[in-house]
Structures are given as structure tokens and as C-alpha cells.
Amino acid sequence: MPKGILYLAPTFTLSPGATCNKTSGSARNFRSPVTYTVTAQNGSGKTYTVTVSQSPNASFIWNSTSSGNWSRLNSTG
């Protein structure tokens, strides 16, 4: 996998009062799936697994039926 896909720094926006176990904008190694756990203000939580695959443009694949605020990223590696 090209180096440009290996490390990505995705950004995301949470609802007021919500938290995530990962920081928005921090670089992550996406050679393997990365799990994000979001906890709402009321304490309910949801886990999202993000997988990056090599293609003309790298993109995130949701392993969830709900939508999110992930943006498509272009690979330059």
C-alpha cells in the first residue's frame, strides 16, 4: 500500500457534548482498520470501523448503517 494511504489524518465534527476516543485531525495508521468510538451527551455510544483500501482515490468505508461526516480523501502516495 502506498505511504500516502498508510497515514491519514481524518477530520470529523461531533454533536455538542459528544466525545470520541480518537482526536479529529490526528494522523492514524490505516494499514489495518481503525476503530472510532463516539459517545453522545446522553452516554449512548456507537463504534465505527474505518477501512482504507487502495484505489485511484482512497476513501473510507463505513462498517455501519448510519451516516457520518467523513470526507473522501485523495491519495497522493
C-alpha positions as CSV (number, residue, x, y, z in Angstrom):
1,M,0.0,0.0,0.0
2,P,1.5,3.4,-0.9
3,K,2.7,5.5,2.0
4,G,0.1,8.2,1.3
5,I,-2.6,5.7,2.3
6,L,-0.7,4.4,5.3
7,Y,-1.1,7.5,7.4
8,L,-4.1,9.8,7.1
9,A,-5.4,12.5,9.4
10,P,-9.2,12.4,9.1
11,T,-11.2,15.3,10.5
12,F,-14.7,15.0,11.8
13,T,-17.3,17.1,13.7
14,L,-19.2,15.8,16.7
15,S,-22.5,17.0,18.1
16,P,-22.2,19.3,21.1
17,G,-21.4,17.3,24.2
18,A,-20.3,14.2,22.2
19,T,-16.8,12.7,22.6
20,C,-14.7,10.3,20.5
21,N,-11.8,8.0,21.6
22,K,-9.7,9.5,18.8
23,T,-8.9,13.1,18.1
24,S,-10.1,14.8,14.9
25,G,-7.2,15.6,12.6
26,S,-4.7,13.3,14.3
27,A,-2.7,11.1,12.0
28,R,-3.5,7.4,12.2
29,N,-2.0,4.3,10.6
30,F,-4.7,2.9,8.3
31,R,-2.8,-0.2,7.1
32,S,-5.3,-2.1,9.3
33,P,-8.9,-1.0,10.1
34,V,-9.1,1.8,12.7
35,T,-12.0,1.8,15.3
36,Y,-13.6,5.1,16.4
37,T,-16.0,5.1,19.4
38,V,-18.3,8.1,19.7
39,T,-20.2,8.7,22.9
40,A,-23.2,11.0,22.8
41,Q,-24.0,13.6,25.5
42,N,-26.6,11.2,27.0
43,G,-23.9,8.4,27.4
44,S,-25.1,6.2,24.5
45,G,-22.2,5.1,22.2
46,K,-21.6,3.8,18.7
47,T,-18.4,2.3,17.3
48,Y,-17.3,2.8,13.7
49,T,-14.6,0.8,12.0
50,V,-12.9,2.7,9.2
51,T,-11.1,0.7,6.5
52,V,-8.9,2.3,3.8
53,S,-8.3,0.5,0.5
54,Q,-6.1,1.3,-2.4
55,S,-7.9,2.7,-5.4
56,P,-7.4,5.8,-7.7
57,N,-8.8,7.8,-4.7
58,A,-8.5,6.5,-1.2
59,S,-11.9,6.5,0.6
60,F,-13.4,5.5,3.9
61,I,-15.7,2.5,4.1
62,W,-18.3,2.6,6.9
63,N,-19.0,-0.7,8.6
64,S,-22.2,0.8,9.9
65,T,-25.7,1.5,8.6
66,S,-25.7,5.1,9.9
67,S,-24.2,8.1,8.1
68,G,-21.3,10.2,9.3
69,N,-19.2,13.3,8.5
70,W,-16.2,11.6,6.9
71,S,-15.0,13.2,3.7
72,R,-13.5,11.4,0.8
73,L,-9.7,11.8,0.7
74,N,-7.4,11.7,-2.4
75,S,-4.3,9.6,-2.2
76,T,-1.0,11.3,-3.2
77,G,1.3,8.4,-2.2
